[in-house]
């Protein structure tokens, strides 16, 4: 139950951070120190990093066999 609450809070925080420019509140709330554009770029960067790591590991496994 505790993990569910943490994930729910993280999702709501991210969702609010993502829609701040729609309501013209970007850079006015101190709870969100980074601009909202990072809310878009951060998941893309993490996804690319994950794909590169998994692909590199799979390539390594194919080369050693």
NORNOR-V515235 format. One record per backbone hydrogen bond with DSSP energy under -1.0 kcal/mol. NH is the residue of the N-H (numbers start at 1). CO is the residue of the C=O. Records with the same first field share a line. If there is no record, write none. Layout:
# NORNOR-V515235
NH=CO ; CO
This chain:
# NORNOR-V515235
5=1
6=2
7=3
8=4
9=5
10=6
11=7
12=8
13=9
14=10
15=11
16=12
17=13
18=14
19=15
25=20
28=25
32=29
38=35
39=36
40=37
41=37
42=38
44=40
45=41
46=42
47=43
48=44
49=45
50=46
51=47
52=48
53=49
54=50
55=51
56=52
57=53
58=54
59=55
60=56
61=57
62=58
63=59
64=60
